Amino acid sequence: MKNPKTKTKKTVIIKAEYIRETKDSLFLDCEGDLEWFPKSNVTFDAEKNELECPIWILKSKFPNENY
């Protein structure tokens, strides 16, 4: 039986292009939308131009999209 207090981290991979970064954040172009993402919550693959991001962050950045 699963522990009910354990949260699973649901993520989605989207296309994104690197623009710049700070110590704690990545600034990315996501199909024309320029957004900052916290490095502590995301993984960016620069070779593939792919961002792996929790769904809750994507919903807050792009509320009109379905994830």
C-alpha positions as CSV (number, residue, x, y, z in Angstrom):
1,M,0.0,0.0,0.0
2,K,1.3,3.4,-0.9
3,N,2.0,6.0,1.8
4,P,-0.8,8.6,1.3
5,K,1.7,11.4,2.3
6,T,4.1,10.5,-0.6
7,K,3.6,12.8,-3.6
8,T,4.5,11.6,-7.0
9,K,6.2,14.2,-9.2
10,K,4.3,14.3,-12.4
11,T,6.3,16.0,-15.2
12,V,5.9,16.8,-18.8
13,I,8.6,17.3,-21.5
14,I,8.1,20.4,-23.8
15,K,10.3,22.0,-26.5
16,A,12.2,25.0,-25.3
17,E,15.2,27.1,-26.4
18,Y,17.8,28.3,-24.0
19,I,18.2,32.1,-23.8
20,R,20.1,32.7,-20.5
21,E,20.3,31.7,-16.9
22,T,21.0,32.9,-13.4
23,K,22.3,30.9,-10.5
24,D,18.8,29.7,-9.7
25,S,16.7,30.0,-12.9
26,L,16.6,29.3,-16.6
27,F,15.1,31.8,-19.0
28,L,13.7,29.8,-21.9
29,D,11.7,30.4,-25.1
30,C,8.8,28.0,-25.1
31,E,7.3,28.2,-28.6
32,G,7.4,32.1,-28.5
33,D,6.6,32.4,-24.8
34,L,9.6,33.7,-22.8
35,E,9.5,32.3,-19.2
36,W,11.8,31.8,-16.2
37,F,11.9,28.3,-14.6
38,P,13.5,27.4,-11.3
39,K,16.5,25.1,-11.8
40,S,15.6,23.2,-8.6
41,N,12.3,22.0,-10.2
42,V,13.2,21.4,-13.8
43,T,15.7,19.6,-16.1
44,F,16.7,21.2,-19.4
45,D,18.4,19.2,-22.1
46,A,20.2,21.8,-24.3
47,E,21.1,19.2,-27.0
48,K,17.5,18.2,-27.5
49,N,16.0,21.6,-26.6
50,E,13.7,19.8,-24.1
51,L,12.5,21.0,-20.8
52,E,11.2,18.5,-18.2
53,C,9.0,20.3,-15.9
54,P,6.3,19.5,-13.2
55,I,2.8,19.9,-14.4
56,W,1.9,22.4,-11.7
57,I,4.6,24.8,-12.9
58,L,3.5,24.5,-16.5
59,K,-0.1,25.2,-15.5
60,S,0.9,28.4,-13.7
61,K,3.1,29.6,-16.7
62,F,0.6,28.5,-19.4
63,P,-2.9,28.5,-18.0
64,N,-4.6,28.1,-21.4
65,E,-2.8,24.8,-22.2
66,N,-3.9,21.3,-21.1
67,Y,-1.3,19.1,-19.4
